[in-house]
Amino acid sequence: MKKTILTLALIFVGSALSAQITDPKATEVWDPVPRKVTPGKNGGAPSDAIVLFDGTNLSEWKSKNDGSAAAWKVENGYMEVVGGKGDIMTNKKFGDIQLHIEWSAPTKIVGEGQGRGNSGVFLQEKYEVQVLDSYVSKTYSNGQAASLYKQSIPLVNATVAPGEWNVYDILYTAPRFNEDGIKVSDGYVTVIHNGVVVQNHQRLLGTTEYIGFPKNDAHGEGSIVLQDHGNPVRFRNIWIREL
């Protein structure tokens, strides 16, 4: 009852104060001023982005297996998965981010479902946004392109044909853990696939496991990981903004 009375009192006071304001400038905020950022053109990196791959070399990446130089192929402005060389990961670790990445499935169709143009983008090394040739192919819905693997089905299938370039724009809010290792807030992912929202501020249940249930072990910042699933998937124009 006391809480209700207090709430009503605050509403009344706020309404009374608003009624007394007659100058529109009284509610203008001039400080702080947002810093200037120059947008990129045609999906290019804005001025405050970290460029992770500009089509020339893999200097921002290393092997996830042993930390050695990333051994994927680089040519014609893209990198290509070399089966058996293993996953690659960024040298730098990140928390909350905006990530732009473009990928293309192989034009040579091999296999079906999860065996067809398979890779993945892992956020903080633990949470996978699936990469898969889902243009005309059947697989489980929570494992198709742009799914949060084994957790969240994309709202629609926006995948383009093999050989064409898919664009992922990913907004990621990392989960938080307290000093005792207990998760105190969930992670969230928004995925825009070729200009279409397919994951809308989707809550992460935990890690995206191939077998078993999500895990929520405490962690800090982590690298972006690209998966070697044995298929020659190509990537280009990768940049990131720390939020």
C-alpha positions in Angstrom: 0.0 0.0 0.0 2.8 2.4 1.0 4.6 1.7 -2.3 1.4 2.5 -4.3 1.0 5.8 -2.4 4.6 6.7 -3.1 4.3 5.9 -6.8 1.1 8.0 -7.1 2.9 10.9 -5.3 5.8 10.8 -7.6 3.5 10.8 -10.7 1.6 13.8 -9.2 4.8 15.7 -8.5 6.2 14.9 -12.0 3.0 16.0 -13.6 2.9 19.2 -11.6 6.5 20.1 -12.5 5.8 19.4 -16.2 2.8 21.6 -16.1 4.9 24.5 -14.8 7.5 24.3 -17.6 6.6 26.7 -20.4 10.1 27.1 -22.1 10.9 24.2 -24.5 14.6 24.9 -23.9 14.3 23.8 -20.3 14.3 20.2 -21.5 17.1 20.5 -24.1 20.3 18.6 -23.3 23.5 20.0 -24.8 26.2 18.1 -23.0 27.6 15.5 -23.5 27.9 15.7 -27.2 28.1 12.3 -29.1 31.5 11.9 -30.9 31.5 12.1 -34.7 31.8 8.8 -36.6 32.1 8.7 -40.4 29.9 5.8 -41.7 31.4 3.3 -44.2 30.0 3.0 -47.7 28.5 -0.1 -49.1 29.0 -2.1 -45.9 32.5 -0.8 -45.4 33.9 -0.1 -41.9 33.0 3.1 -40.1 35.8 5.3 -38.9 35.8 3.9 -35.3 35.8 0.2 -36.3 38.5 -2.3 -35.9 39.1 -4.0 -39.3 39.6 -7.7 -38.7 39.9 -8.6 -42.4 40.4 -6.3 -45.3 41.0 -9.0 -48.0 44.8 -8.9 -47.9 46.1 -10.9 -45.0 45.2 -12.7 -41.7 47.4 -10.6 -39.4 44.5 -10.1 -37.0 43.9 -13.9 -36.7 45.7 -17.0 -35.3 45.1 -20.7 -35.1 42.7 -21.6 -32.3 44.5 -24.9 -31.9 48.0 -23.7 -31.0 48.1 -19.9 -31.5 50.3 -20.2 -34.6 49.6 -18.1 -37.7 46.2 -18.6 -39.3 46.6 -21.0 -42.2 43.5 -20.4 -44.2 43.7 -19.3 -47.9 43.6 -15.7 -48.8 43.0 -14.6 -52.4 40.9 -12.2 -54.5 39.8 -10.2 -51.4 38.5 -13.1 -49.4 39.7 -15.8 -46.9 38.6 -19.4 -47.4 38.5 -22.2 -45.0 41.1 -24.9 -45.6 39.7 -28.1 -44.3 41.9 -29.6 -41.6 43.7 -26.4 -40.7 41.4 -25.8 -37.8 39.4 -22.9 -36.4 40.9 -19.4 -36.4 40.4 -16.7 -33.8 41.1 -13.0 -33.4 44.2 -12.0 -31.6 42.1 -9.4 -29.7 39.4 -10.2 -27.2 36.0 -8.5 -27.1 32.9 -8.0 -24.9 29.9 -6.1 -26.2 30.2 -5.5 -30.0 28.7 -4.7 -33.3 30.1 -7.2 -35.8 29.9 -7.1 -39.6 30.9 -10.2 -41.6 30.2 -11.4 -45.1 30.3 -15.1 -46.2 29.7 -17.2 -49.2 28.9 -20.9 -49.5 30.7 -23.1 -52.0 29.2 -23.3 -55.5 30.2 -27.0 -55.7 27.3 -28.6 -53.8 28.5 -31.4 -51.6 26.3 -33.1 -49.0 23.1 -32.0 -47.5 22.0 -30.3 -44.3 24.9 -29.8 -41.8 27.4 -31.1 -44.4 26.7 -28.3 -46.9 28.7 -25.1 -46.7 29.0 -25.3 -42.9 31.0 -22.9 -40.7 30.2 -20.6 -37.8 30.9 -17.3 -36.2 31.5 -17.7 -32.5 31.1 -14.7 -30.1 33.5 -14.8 -27.2 34.6 -18.3 -28.4 31.4 -19.7 -26.9 28.2 -18.6 -28.7 27.7 -19.6 -32.3 25.8 -17.8 -35.0 25.5 -20.6 -37.6 26.9 -20.3 -41.1 25.4 -22.8 -43.5 24.2 -23.2 -47.1 20.5 -23.0 -46.2 19.4 -21.7 -49.6 17.8 -24.9 -50.8 18.6 -27.6 -48.2 16.9 -29.3 -45.3 18.3 -29.5 -41.8 17.0 -29.0 -38.2 15.6 -25.4 -37.9 17.7 -24.4 -34.9 20.8 -25.4 -36.9 20.2 -23.5 -40.2 22.0 -20.3 -41.3 21.7 -17.4 -38.8 20.4 -19.6 -36.0 21.9 -19.3 -32.6 23.1 -22.9 -32.8 20.7 -25.4 -31.2 19.0 -22.5 -29.3 17.1 -20.1 -31.5 15.5 -20.6 -34.9 15.9 -17.5 -37.2 12.7 -15.7 -37.8 13.0 -16.2 -41.6 15.5 -17.8 -44.0 17.2 -14.9 -45.8 20.1 -17.0 -47.3 21.2 -16.3 -50.8 22.4 -18.8 -53.4 25.8 -20.5 -53.1 28.5 -18.2 -54.6 26.6 -15.1 -53.6 27.6 -13.1 -50.5 25.6 -13.3 -47.3 25.9 -10.4 -44.9 25.6 -10.7 -41.1 25.4 -7.6 -38.9 25.5 -8.8 -35.4 24.8 -6.9 -32.2 26.0 -8.7 -29.1 25.6 -7.9 -25.4 27.8 -10.2 -23.4 26.5 -12.0 -20.3 27.8 -10.8 -16.9 29.1 -12.8 -14.0 29.8 -11.7 -10.4 33.0 -12.3 -8.5 31.6 -15.7 -7.4 31.2 -16.8 -11.0 27.4 -16.6 -10.9 25.7 -15.2 -14.0 23.9 -12.0 -13.0 22.6 -11.0 -16.5 22.1 -12.9 -19.7 23.7 -12.3 -23.1 21.6 -11.1 -26.0 22.1 -11.3 -29.8 20.5 -9.5 -32.7 21.3 -10.8 -36.2 20.5 -8.9 -39.3 20.9 -11.3 -42.3 21.1 -9.6 -45.7 19.2 -6.6 -44.3 16.5 -8.7 -42.6 16.2 -9.1 -38.8 16.4 -12.8 -38.1 17.3 -12.8 -34.4 15.7 -9.9 -32.5 17.5 -9.2 -29.2 17.4 -13.0 -28.6 18.4 -14.1 -25.1 21.3 -16.6 -24.9 20.6 -19.6 -22.7 24.3 -20.2 -22.4 26.9 -21.8 -24.7 25.7 -23.3 -28.0 26.5 -26.9 -27.5 26.5 -29.6 -30.3 25.6 -32.2 -27.7 23.9 -31.4 -24.4 22.5 -28.4 -22.7 23.9 -24.8 -22.6 26.6 -24.1 -20.0 27.1 -20.9 -18.1 30.6 -21.0 -16.8 31.9 -17.6 -15.8 34.1 -15.8 -18.4 35.4 -12.4 -19.4 36.1 -11.0 -22.9 36.8 -13.5 -25.7 37.9 -13.7 -29.3 35.8 -14.0 -32.4 36.2 -17.5 -33.8 35.5 -18.7 -37.4 34.9 -22.5 -37.7 36.7 -25.0 -39.8 33.9 -27.5 -40.5 35.7 -29.0 -43.5 33.8 -26.9 -46.1 35.5 -24.2 -48.2 33.4 -21.4 -47.0 34.6 -17.9 -47.8 34.6 -14.7 -45.7 35.3 -11.1 -46.5 34.9 -7.5 -45.2 35.0 -8.3 -41.4 35.0 -5.4 -39.0 33.9 -4.8 -35.4 32.9 -1.9 -33.2 33.3 -2.2 -29.4 30.1 -1.0 -27.6 
